[in-house]
Amino acid sequence: MQANTIASPLEGFKSRFEEIRQIKDRWLKNKRLEALKTDLENAYDIPKENSERITAFKRAYPGVMDMLDKAKAEMTV
């Protein structure tokens, strides 16, 4: 994946994240955040196992991992 091919879809995910942040209903917000996380993982083939692969992905695509981390942090219990 090249950096220029990542920027455009990532902007769409960022916009979606900002929309989700405005949701007041906690259950709906968490469901939408979970879907966003899944979509990010699938769109960018983010590794879920193997710490070396995850570390390499974080270095190569920090913006994608930042978006994923923000979505996780925004979820409420």
Residue pairs with C-beta under 8 A, 6 or more apart in sequence:
1 44
1 60
1 61
6 44
6 61
6 63
6 64
7 63
9 43
10 63
10 64
10 67
13 36
13 39
13 40
13 43
13 67
14 67
16 36
17 36
17 67
17 70
17 71
17 74
20 29
20 32
20 33
20 36
20 74
21 29
21 74
23 29
23 32
26 76
29 74
29 75
29 76
30 75
30 76
33 71
33 72
33 74
33 75
34 75
36 71
37 68
37 71
37 72
40 46
40 64
40 67
40 68
40 71
41 48
41 68
44 61
44 64
46 54
46 57
46 64
46 65
46 68
47 53
47 54
47 57
48 54
57 64
57 65
58 65
